[in-house]
Amino acid sequence: MAEMLQQGDRFPTLTFNLLDGSAMTVPDALPSRYAAIIFYRGHW
C-alpha cells in the first residue's frame, strides 16, 4: 500500500492521457501552487 502524503510533502508526478490524445503531467502543468483534482469514473 502507498504511503499517505503528509503536510509539506510534494504531490507525486502523475501523467494523464487526455481525450484529445495529449498528455498532462501533474503537478507540473498546473498554473498555481494550489489545485483540486477530481477523478470521475463516469457512468457504469
PDB file of N, CA, C and O in Angstrom:
ATOM      1  N   MET A   1       0.845  -1.173   0.000  1.00  0.00           N
ATOM      2  CA  MET A   1       0.000   0.000   0.000  1.00  0.00           C
ATOM      3  C   MET A   1       0.893   1.240   0.000  1.00  0.00           C
ATOM      4  O   MET A   1       1.934   1.263   0.657  1.00  0.00           O
ATOM      5  N   ALA A   2       0.485   2.258  -0.733  1.00  0.00           N
ATOM      6  CA  ALA A   2       1.248   3.500  -0.813  1.00  0.00           C
ATOM      7  C   ALA A   2       1.145   4.278   0.493  1.00  0.00           C
ATOM      8  O   ALA A   2       0.190   4.126   1.256  1.00  0.00           O
ATOM      9  N   GLU A   3       2.137   5.103   0.726  1.00  0.00           N
ATOM     10  CA  GLU A   3       2.129   5.939   1.920  1.00  0.00           C
ATOM     11  C   GLU A   3       1.264   7.179   1.686  1.00  0.00           C
ATOM     12  O   GLU A   3       1.190   7.699   0.573  1.00  0.00           O
ATOM     13  N   MET A   4       0.624   7.632   2.739  1.00  0.00           N
ATOM     14  CA  MET A   4      -0.185   8.849   2.650  1.00  0.00           C
ATOM     15  C   MET A   4       0.732  10.061   2.603  1.00  0.00           C
ATOM     16  O   MET A   4       1.820  10.057   3.179  1.00  0.00           O
ATOM     17  N   LEU A   5       0.278  11.095   1.909  1.00  0.00           N
ATOM     18  CA  LEU A   5       1.020  12.351   1.895  1.00  0.00           C
ATOM     19  C   LEU A   5       0.895  13.021   3.256  1.00  0.00           C
ATOM     20  O   LEU A   5      -0.163  12.983   3.885  1.00  0.00           O
ATOM     21  N   GLN A   6       1.952  13.617   3.688  1.00  0.00           N
ATOM     22  CA  GLN A   6       1.965  14.361   4.937  1.00  0.00           C
ATOM     23  C   GLN A   6       2.081  15.850   4.617  1.00  0.00           C
ATOM     24  O   GLN A   6       2.428  16.218   3.495  1.00  0.00           O
ATOM     25  N   GLN A   7       1.795  16.694   5.584  1.00  0.00           N
ATOM     26  CA  GLN A   7       1.896  18.133   5.377  1.00  0.00           C
ATOM     27  C   GLN A   7       3.304  18.467   4.931  1.00  0.00           C
ATOM     28  O   GLN A   7       4.280  18.035   5.544  1.00  0.00           O
ATOM     29  N   GLY A   8       3.405  19.238   3.860  1.00  0.00           N
ATOM     30  CA  GLY A   8       4.703  19.652   3.338  1.00  0.00           C
ATOM     31  C   GLY A   8       5.259  18.728   2.267  1.00  0.00           C
ATOM     32  O   GLY A   8       6.227  19.087   1.597  1.00  0.00           O
ATOM     33  N   ASP A   9       4.666  17.528   2.083  1.00  0.00           N
ATOM     34  CA  ASP A   9       5.118  16.610   1.040  1.00  0.00           C
ATOM     35  C   ASP A   9       4.747  17.147  -0.328  1.00  0.00           C
ATOM     36  O   ASP A   9       3.723  17.814  -0.482  1.00  0.00           O
ATOM     37  N   ARG A  10       5.566  16.863  -1.311  1.00  0.00           N
ATOM     38  CA  ARG A  10       5.273  17.241  -2.690  1.00  0.00           C
ATOM     39  C   ARG A  10       4.369  16.170  -3.297  1.00  0.00           C
ATOM     40  O   ARG A  10       4.579  14.975  -3.086  1.00  0.00           O
ATOM     41  N   PHE A  11       3.369  16.606  -4.045  1.00  0.00           N
ATOM     42  CA  PHE A  11       2.469  15.680  -4.720  1.00  0.00           C
ATOM     43  C   PHE A  11       3.278  14.889  -5.737  1.00  0.00           C
ATOM     44  O   PHE A  11       4.091  15.475  -6.452  1.00  0.00           O
ATOM     45  N   PRO A  12       3.085  13.580  -5.824  1.00  0.00           N
ATOM     46  CA  PRO A  12       3.865  12.788  -6.784  1.00  0.00           C
ATOM     47  C   PRO A  12       3.519  13.170  -8.223  1.00  0.00           C
ATOM     48  O   PRO A  12       2.393  13.571  -8.516  1.00  0.00           O
ATOM     49  N   THR A  13       4.482  13.041  -9.095  1.00  0.00           N
ATOM     50  CA  THR A  13       4.278  13.363 -10.504  1.00  0.00           C
ATOM     51  C   THR A  13       3.454  12.263 -11.161  1.00  0.00           C
ATOM     52  O   THR A  13       3.819  11.088 -11.114  1.00  0.00           O
ATOM     53  N   LEU A  14       2.338  12.654 -11.773  1.00  0.00           N
ATOM     54  CA  LEU A  14       1.452  11.734 -12.478  1.00  0.00           C
ATOM     55  C   LEU A  14       1.207  12.260 -13.882  1.00  0.00           C
ATOM     56  O   LEU A  14       1.056  13.467 -14.073  1.00  0.00           O
ATOM     57  N   THR A  15       1.165  11.365 -14.871  1.00  0.00           N
ATOM     58  CA  THR A  15       0.860  11.754 -16.242  1.00  0.00           C
ATOM     59  C   THR A  15      -0.461  11.135 -16.654  1.00  0.00           C
ATOM     60  O   THR A  15      -0.656   9.925 -16.539  1.00  0.00           O
ATOM     61  N   PHE A  16      -1.370  11.977 -17.136  1.00  0.00           N
ATOM     62  CA  PHE A  16      -2.696  11.541 -17.570  1.00  0.00           C
ATOM     63  C   PHE A  16      -2.824  11.702 -19.076  1.00  0.00           C
ATOM     64  O   PHE A  16      -2.439  12.735 -19.624  1.00  0.00           O
ATOM     65  N   ASN A  17      -3.360  10.697 -19.746  1.00  0.00           N
ATOM     66  CA  ASN A  17      -3.681  10.801 -21.166  1.00  0.00           C
ATOM     67  C   ASN A  17      -5.072  11.398 -21.281  1.00  0.00           C
ATOM     68  O   ASN A  17      -6.029  10.877 -20.708  1.00  0.00           O
ATOM     69  N   LEU A  18      -5.181  12.495 -22.024  1.00  0.00           N
ATOM     70  CA  LEU A  18      -6.444  13.202 -22.175  1.00  0.00           C
ATOM     71  C   LEU A  18      -7.211  12.687 -23.389  1.00  0.00           C
ATOM     72  O   LEU A  18      -6.644  12.020 -24.254  1.00  0.00           O
ATOM     73  N   LEU A  19      -8.499  13.001 -23.446  1.00  0.00           N
ATOM     74  CA  LEU A  19      -9.353  12.517 -24.527  1.00  0.00           C
ATOM     75  C   LEU A  19      -8.925  12.993 -25.904  1.00  0.00           C
ATOM     76  O   LEU A  19      -9.178  12.310 -26.897  1.00  0.00           O
ATOM     77  N   ASP A  20      -8.279  14.156 -25.985  1.00  0.00           N
ATOM     78  CA  ASP A  20      -7.861  14.674 -27.286  1.00  0.00           C
ATOM     79  C   ASP A  20      -6.527  14.086 -27.748  1.00  0.00           C
ATOM     80  O   ASP A  20      -6.001  14.495 -28.784  1.00  0.00           O
ATOM     81  N   GLY A  21      -5.973  13.132 -26.997  1.00  0.00           N
ATOM     82  CA  GLY A  21      -4.726  12.475 -27.380  1.00  0.00           C
ATOM     83  C   GLY A  21      -3.484  13.095 -26.763  1.00  0.00           C
ATOM     84  O   GLY A  21      -2.400  12.520 -26.856  1.00  0.00           O
ATOM     85  N   SER A  22      -3.619  14.249 -26.140  1.00  0.00           N
ATOM     86  CA  SER A  22      -2.480  14.879 -25.490  1.00  0.00           C
ATOM     87  C   SER A  22      -2.305  14.301 -24.083  1.00  0.00           C
ATOM     88  O   SER A  22      -3.112  13.491 -23.629  1.00  0.00           O
ATOM     89  N   ALA A  23      -1.255  14.724 -23.412  1.00  0.00           N
ATOM     90  CA  ALA A  23      -0.992  14.254 -22.056  1.00  0.00           C
ATOM     91  C   ALA A  23      -0.829  15.459 -21.137  1.00  0.00           C
ATOM     92  O   ALA A  23      -0.428  16.539 -21.569  1.00  0.00           O
ATOM     93  N   MET A  24      -1.144  15.255 -19.880  1.00  0.00           N
ATOM     94  CA  MET A  24      -0.995  16.307 -18.866  1.00  0.00           C
ATOM     95  C   MET A  24      -0.225  15.718 -17.694  1.00  0.00           C
ATOM     96  O   MET A  24      -0.585  14.662 -17.174  1.00  0.00           O
ATOM     97  N   THR A  25       0.833  16.403 -17.282  1.00  0.00           N
ATOM     98  CA  THR A  25       1.629  15.952 -16.149  1.00  0.00           C
ATOM     99  C   THR A  25       1.312  16.836 -14.950  1.00  0.00           C
ATOM    100  O   THR A  25       1.468  18.056 -14.997  1.00  0.00           O
ATOM    101  N   VAL A  26       0.870  16.200 -13.887  1.00  0.00           N
ATOM    102  CA  VAL A  26       0.507  16.895 -12.661  1.00  0.00           C
ATOM    103  C   VAL A  26       1.605  16.629 -11.639  1.00  0.00           C
ATOM    104  O   VAL A  26       2.015  15.473 -11.529  1.00  0.00           O
ATOM    105  N   PRO A  27       2.101  17.572 -10.903  1.00  0.00           N
ATOM    106  CA  PRO A  27       1.631  18.938 -10.738  1.00  0.00           C
ATOM    107  C   PRO A  27       2.301  19.956 -11.656  1.00  0.00           C
ATOM    108  O   PRO A  27       1.996  21.145 -11.565  1.00  0.00           O
ATOM    109  N   ASP A  28       3.201  19.526 -12.535  1.00  0.00           N
ATOM    110  CA  ASP A  28       3.969  20.467 -13.359  1.00  0.00           C
ATOM    111  C   ASP A  28       3.104  21.337 -14.264  1.00  0.00           C
ATOM    112  O   ASP A  28       3.451  22.493 -14.503  1.00  0.00           O
ATOM    113  N   ALA A  29       1.993  20.819 -14.772  1.00  0.00           N
ATOM    114  CA  ALA A  29       1.147  21.559 -15.706  1.00  0.00           C
ATOM    115  C   ALA A  29       0.142  22.480 -15.016  1.00  0.00           C
ATOM    116  O   ALA A  29      -0.563  23.224 -15.698  1.00  0.00           O
ATOM    117  N   LEU A  30       0.057  22.454 -13.707  1.00  0.00           N
ATOM    118  CA  LEU A  30      -0.913  23.287 -13.004  1.00  0.00           C
ATOM    119  C   LEU A  30      -0.413  24.723 -12.903  1.00  0.00           C
ATOM    120  O   LEU A  30       0.771  24.948 -12.656  1.00  0.00           O
ATOM    121  N   PRO A  31      -1.304  25.696 -13.090  1.00  0.00           N
ATOM    122  CA  PRO A  31      -0.895  27.093 -13.131  1.00  0.00           C
ATOM    123  C   PRO A  31      -0.567  27.717 -11.776  1.00  0.00           C
ATOM    124  O   PRO A  31       0.046  28.783 -11.729  1.00  0.00           O
ATOM    125  N   SER A  32      -0.959  27.080 -10.679  1.00  0.00           N
ATOM    126  CA  SER A  32      -0.681  27.670  -9.378  1.00  0.00           C
ATOM    127  C   SER A  32      -0.255  26.587  -8.392  1.00  0.00           C
ATOM    128  O   SER A  32      -0.247  25.401  -8.719  1.00  0.00           O
ATOM    129  N   ARG A  33       0.090  27.003  -7.212  1.00  0.00           N
ATOM    130  CA  ARG A  33       0.559  26.075  -6.192  1.00  0.00           C
ATOM    131  C   ARG A  33      -0.568  25.209  -5.636  1.00  0.00           C
ATOM    132  O   ARG A  33      -0.326  24.081  -5.205  1.00  0.00           O
ATOM    133  N   TYR A  34      -1.780  25.717  -5.641  1.00  0.00           N
ATOM    134  CA  TYR A  34      -2.921  25.014  -5.058  1.00  0.00           C
ATOM    135  C   TYR A  34      -3.878  24.558  -6.159  1.00  0.00           C
ATOM    136  O   TYR A  34      -4.150  25.297  -7.105  1.00  0.00           O
ATOM    137  N   ALA A  35      -4.381  23.344  -6.022  1.00  0.00           N
ATOM    138  CA  ALA A  35      -5.330  22.810  -7.007  1.00  0.00           C
ATOM    139  C   ALA A  35      -6.129  21.692  -6.368  1.00  0.00           C
ATOM    140  O   ALA A  35      -5.724  21.110  -5.362  1.00  0.00           O
ATOM    141  N   ALA A  36      -7.262  21.405  -6.964  1.00  0.00           N
ATOM    142  CA  ALA A  36      -8.067  20.256  -6.560  1.00  0.00           C
ATOM    143  C   ALA A  36      -8.149  19.317  -7.761  1.00  0.00           C
ATOM    144  O   ALA A  36      -8.412  19.753  -8.882  1.00  0.00           O
ATOM    145  N   ILE A  37      -7.926  18.047  -7.522  1.00  0.00           N
ATOM    146  CA  ILE A  37      -8.001  17.053  -8.587  1.00  0.00           C
ATOM    147  C   ILE A  37      -9.180  16.148  -8.271  1.00  0.00           C
ATOM    148  O   ILE A  37      -9.258  15.570  -7.187  1.00  0.00           O
ATOM    149  N   ILE A  38     -10.094  16.029  -9.222  1.00  0.00           N
ATOM    150  CA  ILE A  38     -11.290  15.224  -9.037  1.00  0.00           C
ATOM    151  C   ILE A  38     -11.271  14.101 -10.074  1.00  0.00           C
ATOM    152  O   ILE A  38     -11.112  14.357 -11.268  1.00  0.00           O
ATOM    153  N   PHE A  39     -11.430  12.881  -9.626  1.00  0.00           N
ATOM    154  CA  PHE A  39     -11.492  11.734 -10.504  1.00  0.00           C
ATOM    155  C   PHE A  39     -12.946  11.316 -10.657  1.00  0.00           C
ATOM    156  O   PHE A  39     -13.641  11.097  -9.665  1.00  0.00           O
ATOM    157  N   TYR A  40     -13.403  11.205 -11.896  1.00  0.00           N
ATOM    158  CA  TYR A  40     -14.778  10.816 -12.179  1.00  0.00           C
ATOM    159  C   TYR A  40     -14.734   9.580 -13.057  1.00  0.00           C
ATOM    160  O   TYR A  40     -14.224   9.644 -14.176  1.00  0.00           O
ATOM    161  N   ARG A  41     -15.245   8.479 -12.590  1.00  0.00           N
ATOM    162  CA  ARG A  41     -15.168   7.229 -13.331  1.00  0.00           C
ATOM    163  C   ARG A  41     -16.202   7.125 -14.421  1.00  0.00           C
ATOM    164  O   ARG A  41     -16.140   6.202 -15.233  1.00  0.00           O
ATOM    165  N   GLY A  42     -17.139   8.027 -14.469  1.00  0.00           N
ATOM    166  CA  GLY A  42     -18.184   8.006 -15.473  1.00  0.00           C
ATOM    167  C   GLY A  42     -19.333   7.094 -15.089  1.00  0.00           C
ATOM    168  O   GLY A  42     -19.393   6.584 -13.970  1.00  0.00           O
ATOM    169  N   HIS A  43     -20.239   6.896 -16.022  1.00  0.00           N
ATOM    170  CA  HIS A  43     -21.423   6.066 -15.776  1.00  0.00           C
ATOM    171  C   HIS A  43     -21.103   4.622 -16.122  1.00  0.00           C
ATOM    172  O   HIS A  43     -20.575   4.342 -17.199  1.00  0.00           O
ATOM    173  N   TRP A  44     -21.421   3.696 -15.211  1.00  0.00           N
ATOM    174  CA  TRP A  44     -21.153   2.267 -15.460  1.00  0.00           C
ATOM    175  C   TRP A  44     -22.421   1.548 -15.642  1.00  0.00           C
ATOM    176  O   TRP A  44     -22.419   0.337 -15.863  1.00  0.00           O
TER     177      TRP A  44
END
